[in-house]
Structure formats: structure tokens, C-alpha cells
């Protein structure tokens, strides 16, 4: 099991992507964040600066908590090993990788998309909200179809 690893075939990193990105913007956001984080850590390594070191068990714990509670939950802050609101840690990550995002021309898009997710919730939160309205899973499927393919409703 892995989340990020060097490719065995080409000189690049492979990132495991989340499976709950029904919109193009959320997929692009993931891509921009991965690129920004990779660039930030690469630059820090070349400069001899500290790089982000996260113990595997802390990474797994935070990944599980993120999957379960989304942006409204708490994650484990890897440097202090303390529970912090996910939203706080998202903002810290953005500030850490902002220079790389700006260099790539991604900052405004990422900021806009993260703000949207913090307001509207991720896919799981949106699906639960749809289900809570009438308790009908068909409503969730219809909402996902509309999100995934906006032209399907036309």
C-alpha cells in the first residue's frame, strides 16, 4: 500500500488519487496540490532545508480520519502530533506550498476551489446532504450524475 512513491519506470513520482472527485475542478485541484507539494518538497531538499517528514502510522491515521470525517473533522498535525481541525491543516498546507502554486500559475484556482470545498463540502458531504433530504439513494445517484456530467441534465 502506498500514497506517494517514486515510479519504477520513469523519473517521476506517482500519487494515489482520491476516489471521490466527481467534478473536473476537484480532479484538477488534486493535481495542482500534488504538483505544488512535490515542487515544494523537491525545492526544500535541493536547498538543504527541512522537508516534511510524516511517520507512516500518523499518515494512515490522518488519512482514515479524513475519509471518515472530511473537512469538518480533526486530523493529526504531523509535526506536533496533536489533533487539529482539518480546515486549519488545509490552510497550513496551502501556505506551505503557495510559492510553488504561484510559480505554476495554480494559486488562484486552488484558493478558489479550496474555498468552495470548505463552504460546500467534499463529495461525501454533498452526497449525505442529498440523502438526508428524502432518504432516497436514487437522489444521490442523480446528484452524482449531474455533478459528474453537467450536460446530462440538459
DAKAVEN-V284970 format. One line per field, one symbol per residue. ss: DSSP state (a for helix, b for strand, c for the rest). phi: phi as a letter, one per 20 degrees, with the letter a starting at -180 (. if undefined). psi: psi as a letter, one per 40 degrees, with the letter a starting at -180 (. if undefined). Layout:
BEGIN
ss = ???
phi = ???
psi = ???
END
This chain:
BEGIN
ss = cccbbbccccccbbbccccccccaaaaaaaaaaaaaaaaaaaaaaaaccccccccaaaaaaaaaaaaaaaaacbbbbccccbbbbaaaaaaaaaaaaaaaaaaaccaaaaaaaaaaaaaaccaaaaaaaaaaaaccaaaaaaaaaaaacaaaac
phi = .bdbbffedcebdddfdfeccfdffffffgffffffffffffffffemefdfdcfgffffffffffffdmfeeddeffeelcfcggffffffffffdggfffgemdgfffgfffgfffeenfgffffffffffcmdffffffffffffcgffee
psi = hidhiiiedigiihhhiiefgeidddddddddddddddddddddddeeihihhhidddddddddddddeaeeaiihhddefihihdddddddddddeddddddefedddddddddddddeiadddddddddddefhddddddddddddgdede.
END
